[in-house]
Amino acid sequence: MSVALPVAVAPAPVPVAVTEPLPRGAVWRPGVMTRTWREYGYLLLALLVAPFGFAYAVLAVVLQPSVAVTVVLLLVTSWLVVGGRMWGALHRAMARGMLRTSVAPPLPRRPVRGFWRQLGSRLGDAAGWRGIAFSVLALPLAIAGFVVPTSFLAVALGGVTHWYWYRWLPLQEASDGTLHRGASFGTDYFIDTPARQWLLVAGGLLAFLVWHRLTLGFAHLFRLLVTALLGPTQASLRVAHLEQTRGAAVTDADSRLRRIERDLHDGTQARLVAVAMQIGDARDRLAHAPADDPGRTDALALLDDAHGGLKDTLAELREIARGIHPPALDGGLAVALETLAARSPLPVTVDVDLPGRPAPEVETIAYFAVAELLTNVARHSGATGAYVRVEAADGHLLLRVRDDGHGGARLALPGASGGTGLAGLADRVATVDGTLDVDSPVGGPTVVTVHLPLSATR
């Protein structure tokens, strides 16, 4: 029986930045001047923040090589690189509130274990370095972005209002000895007549239009810089999308296997059981048939063969169903591992300490990992017993299998203790970004540790 199953489809990567529809056009259009003053305020705020960000960037760049001789200090100062993310978050918030541009945050850092991995993760944090690069570029852009438009704004305000306040300016003497008040251009051209006042007002209005365009232009440069440096890269979004689709595929495959297991258990296997019962009933009736019936012996032999074949088929189906999805997993990973340990030819102690159930697909991988490792222990290690420990640590499922065998297992070998299966197990664990570590000195003991995420769709 074939059943069409829905396939989980992960959403496409989200856009890096989204800008609200902004008022455009002439300054008298509704909302245009509101936008201009808001973005001018952004340029002022950027100028106030930029020196501190620039100083932080210089410190982060200069301090790293200065303390590189001391690895411990280098690990501490490597947090300065990660701190670049905070500057990025600040500027994204400013852009969202005043430039009306929402930039998606970069992808979070992946937790890693080990001193050197942590050091490399922090020093190589691309999002932190992009935040530092933004702080370096923001200072000159903020200076130019505020000073240049402000100069035109001052000229505009001064030109438009000069006709009122020029009368309080001190008297100036021209080259011909006459006295004048007002702004002067050169030594003999003074703005002190109505015609010249109107000309200066027109120049002030023109400077105001220039200020308007310059403000929007510099704000757009900041918008482009924020989008380019402070959001996730297309490559990182693509990787995240692939991880999400991979997780959905793993989940979908696990649900398909569960459906196949149910079909085999509830459908095919049930019908075979019914047939076996019918054959058994027919055999019993033939057994009580008259002894002189010529076909009785042959019929009984055929029924015995059919009955035995059906029993073998049922046993094979049970093994197939158990290999697809062990029914014991329905009761949780602890119950499934206890069942697995009970079937092992060696004494196995199982210790499970989990605050909750992992995702079903992760439970399946963990179960088969323990099954493979216990099989290798029984076949190749020469051990007298094994110990299985399962716990949650740092958001991961930590699975450890220990045996007291002769050791010598290597991940490069085809299997634990020289057996088969380790390479395939490592590949299976890697499908959900899990890792497999083998510690097996010659003479033993052998400890195999598997790290799995609690969910395949992170």
Secondary structure as UniProt FT lines:
FT   STRAND          17..19
FT   TURN            27..28
FT   TURN            30..31
FT   HELIX           32..66
FT   TURN            67..69
FT   HELIX           71..77
FT   HELIX           79..98
FT   STRAND          101..103
FT   HELIX           115..123
FT   HELIX           126..165
FT   HELIX           166..168
FT   STRAND          172..173
FT   TURN            175..176
FT   STRAND          179..180
FT   STRAND          184..185
FT   TURN            186..188
FT   STRAND          189..190
FT   HELIX           194..229
FT   HELIX           234..263
FT   HELIX           264..268
FT   HELIX           269..287
FT   TURN            291..292
FT   TURN            294..295
FT   HELIX           296..324
FT   HELIX           327..331
FT   HELIX           333..343
FT   STRAND          348..353
FT   HELIX           360..376
FT   HELIX           377..381
FT   STRAND          386..393
FT   TURN            394..395
FT   STRAND          396..403
FT   TURN            411..412
FT   HELIX           416..418
FT   HELIX           422..430
FT   TURN            431..433
FT   STRAND          435..439
FT   TURN            442..443
FT   STRAND          446..453
//
